[in-house]
Amino acid sequence: MGDIKKVVLAYSGGLDTSIIIPWLKENYGGCEVIAVSADVGQGPELDGLEEKALKTGASKLYIEDLTDEFVNDFIIPTVKAGARYEGYLLGTSFARPVMAKRVVEIALREGADAIAHGCTGKGNDQVRFELAIKAFAPDMKIIAPWREWSLKSRDDEIDYAESRGIPLKISRETNYSKDRNLWHLSHEGLDLENPGNEPRYNEPGFLELGVSPENAPDEAEYVEIGFIKGVPASLNGAEASAKDIIYRLSELGGKHGVGLYDIVENRLVGMKSRGVYETPGGAILYRAHEVLESITLDRDTSHLKEALALKFAEFVYNGQWFTPVREAVSAFVDKTQETVTGRVRLKLYKGNIINAGVWSECSLYSEELASFGESDYDQRGAEGFINLFGLPVKVRARLKDVNRDKTT
Protein backbone atom coordinates (compact mmCIF):
# COMPACT_ATOMS: atom_id res chain seq x y z
CA MET A 1 0.00 0.00 0.00
CA GLY A 2 2.92 2.34 0.65
CA ASP A 3 3.78 2.23 -3.05
CA ILE A 4 0.45 3.81 -3.98
CA LYS A 5 0.93 7.58 -4.13
CA LYS A 6 -1.73 8.56 -6.67
CA VAL A 7 -5.05 6.85 -7.43
CA VAL A 8 -7.54 7.71 -10.15
CA LEU A 9 -11.08 6.85 -9.08
CA ALA A 10 -14.04 6.22 -11.38
CA TYR A 11 -16.37 8.59 -9.57
CA SER A 12 -20.14 8.91 -9.82
CA GLY A 13 -20.84 10.76 -6.60
CA GLY A 14 -23.20 8.01 -5.50
CA LEU A 15 -23.04 6.17 -2.21
CA ASP A 16 -20.14 3.86 -3.07
CA THR A 17 -17.74 6.33 -4.62
CA SER A 18 -18.62 9.08 -2.13
CA ILE A 19 -17.08 7.11 0.71
CA ILE A 20 -14.27 5.58 -1.35
CA ILE A 21 -12.33 8.86 -1.53
CA PRO A 22 -11.81 9.15 2.24
CA TRP A 23 -11.43 5.38 2.55
CA LEU A 24 -8.57 5.38 0.03
CA LYS A 25 -6.80 8.20 1.85
CA GLU A 26 -7.24 6.45 5.19
CA ASN A 27 -6.09 3.05 4.00
CA TYR A 28 -3.48 3.90 1.36
CA GLY A 29 -1.21 6.20 3.34
CA GLY A 30 -2.88 9.49 2.52
CA CYS A 31 -2.53 8.94 -1.24
CA GLU A 32 -3.68 11.58 -3.69
CA VAL A 33 -7.09 10.75 -5.16
CA ILE A 34 -8.10 12.12 -8.55
CA ALA A 35 -11.78 11.61 -9.37
CA VAL A 36 -13.02 11.05 -12.91
CA SER A 37 -16.71 11.33 -13.67
CA ALA A 38 -17.89 10.20 -17.09
CA ASP A 39 -20.89 12.05 -18.45
CA VAL A 40 -22.91 9.43 -20.32
CA GLY A 41 -26.15 11.34 -20.01
CA GLN A 42 -26.99 10.94 -16.32
CA GLY A 43 -28.21 14.53 -16.20
CA PRO A 44 -28.84 16.03 -12.75
CA GLU A 45 -26.65 13.44 -11.05
CA LEU A 46 -23.64 15.53 -12.14
CA ASP A 47 -24.87 18.66 -10.37
CA GLY A 48 -22.57 19.74 -7.54
CA LEU A 49 -20.20 16.86 -8.17
CA GLU A 50 -16.97 18.86 -8.18
CA GLU A 51 -17.67 20.54 -4.84
CA LYS A 52 -18.58 17.20 -3.28
CA ALA A 53 -15.50 15.39 -4.63
CA LEU A 54 -13.12 18.09 -3.39
CA LYS A 55 -14.80 18.34 0.02
CA THR A 56 -14.44 14.59 0.55
CA GLY A 57 -10.72 14.64 -0.23
CA ALA A 58 -10.15 14.46 -3.98
CA SER A 59 -7.38 16.70 -5.32
CA LYS A 60 -9.30 17.34 -8.53
CA LEU A 61 -12.27 16.12 -10.54
CA TYR A 62 -12.46 15.50 -14.26
CA ILE A 63 -15.97 15.58 -15.76
CA GLU A 64 -15.71 14.06 -19.22
CA ASP A 65 -18.51 14.40 -21.79
CA LEU A 66 -18.63 10.96 -23.41
CA THR A 67 -22.18 11.13 -24.73
CA ASP A 68 -21.30 11.19 -28.44
CA GLU A 69 -18.74 8.40 -28.12
CA PHE A 70 -21.16 6.41 -25.98
CA VAL A 71 -23.93 6.63 -28.57
CA ASN A 72 -21.94 6.24 -31.76
CA ASP A 73 -19.35 3.66 -30.71
CA PHE A 74 -21.27 1.55 -28.18
CA ILE A 75 -25.05 1.99 -28.29
CA ILE A 76 -25.54 2.06 -32.06
CA PRO A 77 -23.34 -1.02 -32.76
CA THR A 78 -25.37 -2.90 -30.14
CA VAL A 79 -28.69 -1.78 -31.62
CA LYS A 80 -27.53 -2.80 -35.10
CA ALA A 81 -26.65 -6.22 -33.68
CA GLY A 82 -30.12 -6.52 -32.13
CA ALA A 83 -28.42 -7.69 -28.95
CA ARG A 84 -30.45 -8.34 -25.80
CA TYR A 85 -29.35 -10.16 -22.68
CA GLU A 86 -32.35 -12.15 -21.46
CA GLY A 87 -34.51 -9.28 -22.73
CA TYR A 88 -32.39 -6.59 -21.05
CA LEU A 89 -31.26 -3.81 -23.39
CA LEU A 90 -27.77 -3.59 -21.84
CA GLY A 91 -27.96 0.00 -20.59
CA THR A 92 -25.41 -0.37 -17.79
CA SER A 93 -23.36 -2.99 -19.60
CA PHE A 94 -22.24 -0.96 -22.60
CA ALA A 95 -21.73 2.22 -20.57
CA ARG A 96 -18.94 0.69 -18.48
CA PRO A 97 -16.32 0.15 -21.21
CA VAL A 98 -16.53 3.71 -22.53
CA MET A 99 -16.23 5.04 -18.97
CA ALA A 100 -13.33 2.77 -18.05
CA LYS A 101 -11.48 3.63 -21.25
CA ARG A 102 -11.47 7.33 -20.38
CA VAL A 103 -10.49 6.64 -16.76
CA VAL A 104 -7.46 4.73 -18.05
CA GLU A 105 -6.51 7.55 -20.41
CA ILE A 106 -6.55 10.05 -17.54
CA ALA A 107 -4.73 7.68 -15.18
CA LEU A 108 -1.91 7.26 -17.71
CA ARG A 109 -1.76 11.01 -18.33
CA GLU A 110 -1.64 11.72 -14.59
CA GLY A 111 1.02 9.09 -13.91
CA ALA A 112 -1.24 7.27 -11.46
CA ASP A 113 -0.11 4.18 -9.56
CA ALA A 114 -3.59 2.63 -9.46
CA ILE A 115 -7.18 2.87 -10.64
CA ALA A 116 -10.06 2.40 -8.20
CA HIS A 117 -13.73 1.69 -8.77
CA GLY A 118 -16.81 1.27 -6.58
CA CYS A 119 -18.17 -1.97 -8.01
CA THR A 120 -19.18 -4.69 -5.57
CA GLY A 121 -17.63 -8.14 -5.51
CA LYS A 122 -21.04 -9.64 -6.29
CA GLY A 123 -21.82 -7.79 -9.48
CA ASN A 124 -21.02 -7.69 -13.16
CA ASP A 125 -19.61 -4.17 -13.27
CA GLN A 126 -16.35 -5.13 -11.59
CA VAL A 127 -15.66 -7.41 -14.55
CA ARG A 128 -16.66 -4.81 -17.12
CA PHE A 129 -14.46 -2.12 -15.60
CA GLU A 130 -11.46 -4.30 -15.03
CA LEU A 131 -11.45 -6.00 -18.43
CA ALA A 132 -11.48 -2.57 -20.05
CA ILE A 133 -8.64 -1.41 -17.79
CA LYS A 134 -6.61 -4.50 -18.68
CA ALA A 135 -7.21 -3.84 -22.38
CA PHE A 136 -5.57 -0.40 -22.20
CA ALA A 137 -3.28 -0.58 -19.17
CA PRO A 138 -2.49 -4.26 -18.55
CA ASP A 139 0.00 -3.57 -15.77
CA MET A 140 -2.05 -0.98 -13.88
CA LYS A 141 -2.93 -1.88 -10.26
CA ILE A 142 -6.67 -2.02 -9.65
CA ILE A 143 -8.19 -1.22 -6.25
CA ALA A 144 -11.70 -2.52 -5.59
CA PRO A 145 -12.61 -1.41 -2.03
CA TRP A 146 -15.68 -3.66 -1.88
CA ARG A 147 -13.26 -6.61 -2.06
CA GLU A 148 -11.06 -5.18 0.70
CA TRP A 149 -12.96 -3.19 3.29
CA SER A 150 -14.94 -4.45 6.27
CA LEU A 151 -18.21 -2.82 5.19
CA LYS A 152 -20.80 -5.48 4.42
CA SER A 153 -23.88 -3.61 3.22
CA ARG A 154 -25.25 -0.32 1.96
CA ASP A 155 -26.42 0.42 5.51
CA ASP A 156 -22.79 0.08 6.63
CA GLU A 157 -21.81 2.51 3.88
CA ILE A 158 -24.39 5.05 5.06
CA ASP A 159 -23.05 4.69 8.62
CA TYR A 160 -19.52 5.31 7.33
CA ALA A 161 -20.66 8.40 5.39
CA GLU A 162 -22.56 9.83 8.34
CA SER A 163 -19.61 9.32 10.68
CA ARG A 164 -17.42 11.42 8.37
CA GLY A 165 -19.97 14.06 7.47
CA ILE A 166 -20.25 13.01 3.83
CA PRO A 167 -23.51 14.35 2.32
CA LEU A 168 -25.75 11.83 0.54
CA LYS A 169 -28.74 12.33 -1.74
CA ILE A 170 -30.40 9.13 -0.50
CA SER A 171 -31.89 7.81 2.73
CA ARG A 172 -32.11 4.30 4.06
CA GLU A 173 -35.72 4.14 2.87
CA THR A 174 -34.96 5.25 -0.71
CA ASN A 175 -31.67 3.43 -0.97
CA TYR A 176 -32.28 1.68 -4.28
CA SER A 177 -29.14 0.94 -6.22
CA LYS A 178 -29.65 2.91 -9.44
CA ASP A 179 -27.70 3.48 -12.62
CA ARG A 180 -28.75 6.18 -15.06
CA ASN A 181 -27.53 7.30 -18.45
CA LEU A 182 -29.06 8.66 -21.65
CA TRP A 183 -30.21 5.15 -22.59
CA HIS A 184 -31.82 3.83 -19.41
CA LEU A 185 -32.32 3.77 -15.66
CA SER A 186 -31.95 0.62 -13.56
CA HIS A 187 -33.39 -0.09 -10.11
CA GLU A 188 -32.11 -2.79 -7.73
CA GLY A 189 -32.26 -3.51 -4.02
CA LEU A 190 -34.73 -2.94 -1.17
CA ASP A 191 -38.17 -4.49 -1.86
CA LEU A 192 -37.07 -5.49 -5.38
CA GLU A 193 -34.75 -8.12 -3.94
CA ASN A 194 -37.86 -10.26 -3.40
CA PRO A 195 -39.13 -11.25 -6.87
CA GLY A 196 -42.57 -11.71 -5.36
CA ASN A 197 -42.91 -7.95 -4.86
CA GLU A 198 -44.49 -5.93 -7.65
CA PRO A 199 -42.42 -2.86 -8.57
CA ARG A 200 -43.88 0.42 -7.28
CA TYR A 201 -44.48 1.84 -10.73
CA ASN A 202 -47.28 4.15 -9.56
CA GLU A 203 -45.51 5.40 -6.44
CA PRO A 204 -44.32 9.00 -6.96
CA GLY A 205 -40.57 9.14 -7.50
CA PHE A 206 -40.02 5.48 -8.37
CA LEU A 207 -40.04 5.93 -12.14
CA GLU A 208 -37.78 8.74 -13.31
CA LEU A 209 -37.80 8.47 -17.11
CA GLY A 210 -41.54 8.20 -17.59
CA VAL A 211 -44.85 7.04 -16.21
CA SER A 212 -46.56 3.70 -15.71
CA PRO A 213 -48.87 2.49 -18.51
CA GLU A 214 -51.88 3.22 -16.28
CA ASN A 215 -50.87 6.88 -16.08
CA ALA A 216 -50.03 7.26 -19.77
CA PRO A 217 -52.23 9.40 -22.06
CA ASP A 218 -55.50 7.94 -23.34
CA GLU A 219 -54.60 8.91 -26.91
CA ALA A 220 -51.99 7.10 -28.97
CA GLU A 221 -49.08 8.92 -30.62
CA TYR A 222 -47.27 8.01 -33.83
CA VAL A 223 -43.53 8.28 -34.35
CA GLU A 224 -41.58 7.72 -37.58
CA ILE A 225 -37.88 6.84 -37.52
CA GLY A 226 -35.61 6.86 -40.56
CA PHE A 227 -32.47 4.73 -40.81
CA ILE A 228 -29.43 4.82 -43.08
CA LYS A 229 -27.48 1.54 -43.06
CA GLY A 230 -28.91 0.61 -39.67
CA VAL A 231 -28.17 3.96 -38.03
CA PRO A 232 -31.09 6.18 -36.94
CA ALA A 233 -30.90 9.35 -39.04
CA SER A 234 -34.27 11.11 -38.86
CA LEU A 235 -37.26 11.49 -36.59
CA ASN A 236 -40.71 12.36 -37.94
CA GLY A 237 -39.14 13.45 -41.21
CA ALA A 238 -36.50 15.74 -39.69
CA GLU A 239 -32.83 14.77 -39.91
CA ALA A 240 -31.12 14.41 -36.53
CA SER A 241 -28.13 12.79 -34.89
CA ALA A 242 -28.51 9.36 -33.30
CA LYS A 243 -27.96 10.93 -29.88
CA ASP A 244 -30.70 13.52 -30.35
CA ILE A 245 -33.07 10.84 -31.65
CA ILE A 246 -32.46 8.71 -28.55
CA TYR A 247 -33.13 11.67 -26.25
CA ARG A 248 -36.37 12.50 -28.06
CA LEU A 249 -37.54 8.89 -28.17
CA SER A 250 -36.87 8.60 -24.44
CA GLU A 251 -39.19 11.54 -23.82
CA LEU A 252 -41.91 10.13 -26.06
CA GLY A 253 -41.56 6.62 -24.73
CA GLY A 254 -41.55 7.78 -21.13
CA LYS A 255 -44.69 9.83 -21.74
CA HIS A 256 -46.51 6.72 -23.01
CA GLY A 257 -45.20 4.28 -20.39
CA VAL A 258 -43.17 2.09 -22.75
CA GLY A 259 -39.85 0.40 -22.10
CA LEU A 260 -40.42 -0.96 -18.58
CA TYR A 261 -38.78 -4.31 -17.96
CA ASP A 262 -38.81 -6.40 -14.78
CA ILE A 263 -36.32 -9.29 -14.88
CA VAL A 264 -34.58 -11.86 -12.74
CA GLU A 265 -31.36 -12.13 -14.72
CA ASN A 266 -28.40 -14.48 -14.58
CA ARG A 267 -25.33 -12.52 -13.54
CA LEU A 268 -21.92 -13.37 -14.94
CA VAL A 269 -20.69 -14.24 -11.43
CA GLY A 270 -23.30 -17.00 -11.21
CA MET A 271 -26.12 -15.70 -9.04
CA LYS A 272 -29.54 -14.52 -10.09
CA SER A 273 -30.41 -10.85 -9.59
CA ARG A 274 -33.69 -8.98 -9.84
CA GLY A 275 -33.75 -5.61 -11.57
CA VAL A 276 -36.27 -3.18 -13.00
CA TYR A 277 -35.23 -1.22 -16.07
CA GLU A 278 -36.61 1.90 -17.72
CA THR A 279 -35.51 2.06 -21.36
CA PRO A 280 -38.24 4.03 -23.15
CA GLY A 281 -36.23 5.35 -26.09
CA GLY A 282 -34.19 2.19 -26.46
CA ALA A 283 -37.25 -0.03 -26.62
CA ILE A 284 -38.69 2.09 -29.44
CA LEU A 285 -35.43 2.17 -31.35
CA TYR A 286 -34.94 -1.60 -31.09
CA ARG A 287 -38.48 -2.24 -32.37
CA ALA A 288 -38.09 0.14 -35.29
CA HIS A 289 -34.76 -1.38 -36.31
CA GLU A 290 -36.17 -4.92 -36.15
CA VAL A 291 -39.20 -3.98 -38.23
CA LEU A 292 -36.99 -2.44 -40.91
CA GLU A 293 -34.74 -5.51 -40.97
CA SER A 294 -37.79 -7.72 -41.50
CA ILE A 295 -38.10 -6.39 -45.06
CA THR A 296 -34.45 -5.67 -45.88
CA LEU A 297 -32.57 -8.81 -44.77
CA ASP A 298 -32.78 -12.17 -46.52
CA ARG A 299 -33.80 -15.21 -44.49
CA ASP A 300 -30.38 -16.83 -43.99
CA THR A 301 -28.68 -13.57 -43.05
CA SER A 302 -31.50 -12.71 -40.67
CA HIS A 303 -31.40 -16.08 -38.93
CA LEU A 304 -27.62 -16.11 -38.56
CA LYS A 305 -27.68 -12.55 -37.28
CA GLU A 306 -30.33 -13.49 -34.75
CA ALA A 307 -28.15 -16.32 -33.45
CA LEU A 308 -25.10 -14.06 -33.23
CA ALA A 309 -27.14 -11.38 -31.44
CA LEU A 310 -27.23 -13.62 -28.37
CA LYS A 311 -23.44 -14.00 -28.43
CA PHE A 312 -23.00 -10.26 -28.96
CA ALA A 313 -25.24 -9.59 -25.96
CA GLU A 314 -23.16 -11.95 -23.84
CA PHE A 315 -19.94 -10.19 -24.90
CA VAL A 316 -21.42 -6.84 -23.88
CA TYR A 317 -22.95 -8.12 -20.65
CA ASN A 318 -19.73 -9.90 -19.67
CA GLY A 319 -17.51 -6.88 -20.27
CA GLN A 320 -15.82 -8.26 -23.38
CA TRP A 321 -16.26 -5.18 -25.55
CA PHE A 322 -12.56 -4.68 -26.27
CA THR A 323 -11.97 -8.15 -27.65
CA PRO A 324 -11.26 -9.54 -31.12
CA VAL A 325 -14.37 -11.70 -31.11
CA ARG A 326 -16.71 -8.78 -30.38
CA GLU A 327 -15.01 -6.75 -33.09
CA ALA A 328 -15.38 -9.65 -35.55
CA VAL A 329 -19.10 -10.00 -34.87
CA SER A 330 -19.50 -6.24 -35.26
CA ALA A 331 -17.83 -6.50 -38.67
CA PHE A 332 -20.41 -9.12 -39.69
CA VAL A 333 -23.23 -6.93 -38.36
CA ASP A 334 -21.99 -3.89 -40.26
CA LYS A 335 -22.04 -5.92 -43.48
CA THR A 336 -25.65 -6.92 -42.86
CA GLN A 337 -26.65 -3.29 -42.36
CA GLU A 338 -25.73 -2.16 -45.88
CA THR A 339 -29.37 -2.50 -46.96
CA VAL A 340 -31.06 -1.53 -43.67
CA THR A 341 -32.19 1.85 -44.95
CA GLY A 342 -35.76 3.11 -44.81
CA ARG A 343 -38.54 4.39 -42.55
CA VAL A 344 -40.58 2.78 -39.78
CA ARG A 345 -43.76 4.13 -38.23
CA LEU A 346 -44.79 3.01 -34.75
CA LYS A 347 -47.76 3.77 -32.53
CA LEU A 348 -47.18 4.35 -28.81
CA TYR A 349 -50.08 3.62 -26.50
CA LYS A 350 -50.15 2.84 -22.77
CA GLY A 351 -46.95 0.80 -22.58
CA ASN A 352 -47.33 -0.71 -26.05
CA ILE A 353 -45.24 -0.21 -29.18
CA ILE A 354 -47.42 -1.10 -32.16
CA ASN A 355 -46.19 -1.54 -35.72
CA ALA A 356 -47.83 1.01 -38.04
CA GLY A 357 -45.89 0.82 -41.32
CA VAL A 358 -42.48 0.25 -42.88
CA TRP A 359 -40.94 1.43 -46.17
CA SER A 360 -37.58 0.84 -47.84
CA GLU A 361 -36.08 1.12 -51.31
CA CYS A 362 -34.04 -1.97 -50.34
CA SER A 363 -37.12 -4.00 -49.44
CA LEU A 364 -37.09 -7.70 -50.32
CA TYR A 365 -40.81 -7.94 -49.72
CA SER A 366 -42.86 -8.45 -52.87
CA GLU A 367 -46.56 -7.86 -52.51
CA GLU A 368 -47.09 -9.47 -55.92
CA LEU A 369 -45.34 -12.69 -54.82
CA ALA A 370 -46.92 -12.86 -51.37
CA SER A 371 -50.43 -11.96 -52.49
CA PHE A 372 -53.32 -14.41 -52.23
CA GLY A 373 -54.55 -12.89 -55.47
CA GLU A 374 -53.41 -13.55 -59.01
CA SER A 375 -49.65 -13.43 -59.66
CA ASP A 376 -46.98 -14.82 -61.99
CA TYR A 377 -45.84 -17.28 -59.31
CA ASP A 378 -46.12 -20.85 -60.67
CA GLN A 379 -47.52 -22.86 -57.76
CA ARG A 380 -46.86 -26.12 -59.60
CA GLY A 381 -43.15 -25.68 -58.88
CA ALA A 382 -43.84 -26.32 -55.21
CA GLU A 383 -44.46 -30.02 -55.86
CA GLY A 384 -40.91 -30.73 -57.01
CA PHE A 385 -39.48 -28.67 -54.18
CA ILE A 386 -41.50 -30.57 -51.57
CA ASN A 387 -40.50 -33.92 -53.10
CA LEU A 388 -36.80 -33.04 -52.80
CA PHE A 389 -37.09 -31.35 -49.42
CA GLY A 390 -39.11 -34.25 -48.05
CA LEU A 391 -36.94 -37.02 -49.53
CA PRO A 392 -35.11 -37.81 -46.22
CA VAL A 393 -38.49 -38.14 -44.48
CA LYS A 394 -39.72 -40.50 -47.18
CA VAL A 395 -36.56 -42.65 -47.13
CA ARG A 396 -36.64 -42.98 -43.35
CA ALA A 397 -40.31 -43.97 -43.41
CA ARG A 398 -39.59 -46.72 -45.96
CA LEU A 399 -36.72 -48.02 -43.81
CA LYS A 400 -38.99 -48.17 -40.79
CA ASP A 401 -41.52 -50.21 -42.84
CA VAL A 402 -38.79 -52.66 -43.96
CA ASN A 403 -37.58 -53.18 -40.41
CA ARG A 404 -41.12 -53.61 -39.14
CA ASP A 405 -41.72 -56.34 -41.74
CA LYS A 406 -38.54 -58.15 -40.63
CA THR A 407 -39.71 -58.32 -37.01
CA THR A 408 -43.21 -59.57 -37.76
N, C-alpha and C positions, 0 to 999 in steps of 0.2 A: 504493500500500500504506500510505502514511503517513496516509491518511484513515480507515483502519480502526482504530477504537479498541476496539470491542466486537463480538465474534462469538458467535453462538449456534450450537452444534454439535449435530447429531443424533447422539447418542452411544449406542452399544450396549455398549461395553467390550470388543468383540472386537479382533482384530488391527489392522484399519484405523483405527478411531476412537481406539484406545489411543495410537497414535503421532501422530495428527493434532493432539492438544492441544499437545504440545511443538513440533511442526512449525509450527503457526500462530503461536505466541509467538516462535519463532525467525525466521520469515520475514515476519511482519506487525508488526514493530516493538514486540514485547512486548505486543500487544493483550490485553485481557481476554477470556477464553474461558468462556462459560457453557454447560455441558453439559445436554442434555435427553434423558432416556431414556424412551421410551414403552413402558409395560407393556401388551403385547398377548398376554400369556399365555406368555412365554418361561421362566417358572418360575425355576429355580436360576441362570440366567444373570444375574439381577439381584442376586444375593448379593454383598455387598462392593463394589458399584459406586460408592457415594459415596466411600468411602475411596480407591479407585483413582483416580477422576476428580480428586479434590483433590490427591492426591500427585503426579499427572502435570501439574498446573498449572492446572486449572480453578478458577475463583473460587467456583463453586457448581454443584450438580447438582439438576435437577428430575427426579423420577421420577413420571410421570403414568400413573395407572391408566385405560387406554382400552379395557379389555376389553368393557364393555357397549356402548360406542359402536361398537367394532370388529365385534361380533357383529350388533347390531341394524341398523346403518346401512350395513354393507359386506358381511359374509358372507351374511346372510339374503337381501338383494336379489339377490345373485349366485346363490344356491341356487335361489331362485324362478325366476330366468331360465334355469336349467339350463345355465349357461355353463361351457364347458370350452375351454381353449386347447390344441389338439392332444392332448387327453386329460388335460392338467394341470389340477388343480383350483384353481389361482390363489392358492395360499397366501401367497406372498411378494407377489404383485401387488396384492392388495387391502388388504394391511397398510400399504403405503407411503403412500397418500393420507391415511389417518387419522393416521399418525405425522407426516407433513409438515405437516398442518393445525395440529396442536398446537404444533409447533416454531415455525411462523409466529406463532401467537397469543402465545407467550412472547417471541419476538424483538421483536414490536411493543410489548409491555408493557415490556420491558427497554430499549427505545430502541436496539436493536442496529443496527450499520452493515452487517452482513452475516450470512448464514446459510451454514454449511458442512456438508458431508456426506462420507461415506467411500466413495461409490459409484465404481466404476472407470469409465474411459472406454470400456470394451468392453461394458458390461452394459446391462440394461434399467432398473435401479433409478435411475440418474442421471436418466432421462427422467421416471420416475414422481415422484420427489421434486421435480424442478424445475418440472414442469407444475403440481403442487399449490402450490408456492411462488408461482408466477406468478399463480395463480388468486386468491390472497388478499393478496399483497404484490407487485404487478407491478413495482415499482421497486426492490425489495430486491436488493442485490448478492449473488450466489451464489459461494461459493468451493468448488471441487472439487479438492482436492489431487492426486488421481490424474491430473488433466489438467495439473498444474503441476510437481510435484516430479520429481526425477531417479530415484526408485525405480522399478524396472522389474518387480519380481516380489514374491511373498509372502516368498521367502527374503530379499530386500533389506529388506523390512519387519521381519522378525525380527532381522536384523543391526542395523537402526536402533534397535529396541526394546532389544536387549541392550546396545548401546553407551551407552544412557541409563538403564539400570537399570529399565526398565519391565517389570513382571511380566506374564507371559502364561500362559494356561491350556492352551496348545497346544504341541506340539513340531513339528519339521520333518517327522517321520514321521506325525503325526496331523493334519496341517495341511489337512484338508478345509475348504472354504468352506461354512459351514452357516448356515441361517436357520431359526429356530424361533419358533413362536407357538402359540396354543391350537388352531389348525387343522391345522398340519402341521410337518414338518421336512424341509428340503432338504439334499442333499449334492452338492457339486461339487468338481472338482479331483483332484489326485494320480492314482491309477490309473484313476479314472473318466473322465479326459480321453481315454482310448483306448476307443472304443465296443466294441472287441473283448474288453474285460475284463469278466467277470461281476462284479456287485457282491458285496461280502463280507457277504452277509446273515447268515451263520452265524458270523461272526467276533465274539467278544465285544466289545461297545462300539460296533459299527458302527450297528446299529439302536438307537434311543433311545426310540421311542414304542411298540414292541412287539417281536414275535418273527417269525422267518421262518415260512412255512407248515409247513416240516418240523418245527419245534419247537413248533407249536401243539398244543392238546389233541386227544386222539383222539375226544372226544365233542363233538357240535355243541351250539350254544346258540342259543335263540330270543330275539329282541328285537322289541318292538312299539312303534311310534312313532305318536303321534297328531298331526294337523295341523289348524290352524284358518286358513283362507284362505292356505294355503301356508306358514305359519309353524309350526315344530315346537312343540307345546304340552304333550305328555305323553310319558312313557317307561314302558312296561310298566304302563300304567293309572294312573300317578301324575303329576299335573300338575307341570310344572317349567318354568323359563325356558329359552329357546333356548340360552343360554350353558351352563347346567348340563347340558342334554341333550347338547351337543357334547362337553363334558368326559367325561361318562359313556360316550358312544359311542366316544370315543377310547380309553378304557380297554378296553372290550369288544372293539373292533376290533383293537387292538394285541395283546390276549391271543390272538386267533384268527388273527393274521398277515394281516389284510386291509388293503387300501389302499396296497400297495407299487406304485410306478410308476417304470419305468426308461424314459427318453425322450431322444432327440436332437431338440431343439426348435429352431425358427427364431426367433432373437432379433429384436427390433425393429431393432437396428442392422445386421442383414443376415447375420451369421454364424450357423452352427449351434453348439449347445452341448449337452453331455450332462449330464443331471442325474438323480438318484434321489430320489424323493419318498416320504415316509411321510405318508399322510393317512387314518388308520384311521377316525376318526369321520366325516370329510367324505365318504368313499366310501360309508359306510352311509347317511348322510343324503341324499346325492344319489340313491342307488338307491331309497330309500323314497319320496322326493318324485316321482320319475319313475313309479313303480308307481302311486301315487295319481292322478297326472295321466292315466294311461292309461285310467281309468274315469270321470274327471270333466271332461275337455276334449273338445269336439267335434273332428272331423277337421280342418277348415280352420283352426281356432284353433291346434290342436296343431302342424300342419305349419308355419304361419307363425311360431309361437313357436320352433320348432326352428331355422328359418332365422335368426331374429333372435338366437338364443342364440350363434351363431358371431360375429356382429357385437358383441354384448355382451361376449363373452370377449375380443375384440380390443381393445375400449375399455379394459377392465380391464388387460389385459396391457400395453397401450401407454401406460398412465398417464393415460388420458383420463376419469377418474372425474368430475371437476368440469367437465363440459361439457354444453351443452344437449342434444346428441344422446343421451348416456348417460341423462340424466334423462328424455328423451322415451321411450326404449325401456323404462325402468323403469316409467313410467306405463302403458304397454301391458301389461307383465308383471303389474303390480298388478291391472289389470282382469281378466286371465285367471285370477287366483288367487281370485276371489270364490267359486268353487265347489270349490276344492281343499281340502276339509275331510273328514277321515275317519281311518282307521287302516290301518297297513301292518305286516304281520308278516314278518320276515326270519329266515333261518337262517344262522348264521355257522359255517363249518367249513373249517379249514386253508386260509386265504387266499381262500375263496369266500364270496360273498354270494348266498344262494339265496332266491328269492321263496317265501313260505309263506302268503300270504293278504292280501286287501285288501278293505276295507269302507268305504262312504260313502253317506250319505243323499242325496248329490248325484250318485250314479252314473248314467251314461248307458248302462251295460251292461244289456241285457235278456236274461236267460237264456232266456225264452220265445221271443224273436225269433231268438237265435243257435242255439237247440237244433236238433239233427238229428232230434229227435222231432216229434210232432204240434204244430202251432201255428196261429194265425190268419193267419199270413203267407201271402199269395196269390202263389205262385211263378209264376203265369201272367203277372203284371205285369212280370216280368223281360224277357220277349220284346220288349215295346214299348220298354223302356229300352235294351236292347242295340241294337235297330234304329236308334234315334235317336243313341245314343252312337257307333255304328259307321258312321253315314252318311258321314262324310268318308273313311273307309277304302274304303267301297264305291264312292263317286264317283271316287276316285283310281284304283281298280282298273279301272273302266270306261274311264276316259280312257287308261290305259296300253294297254288292248285296242284302242281306236280307233286310236291312234297306231301300234301294231304292225301293224294291218291296212293302214294307209296305206303302210308301208314294205315290204310283202311283195307 
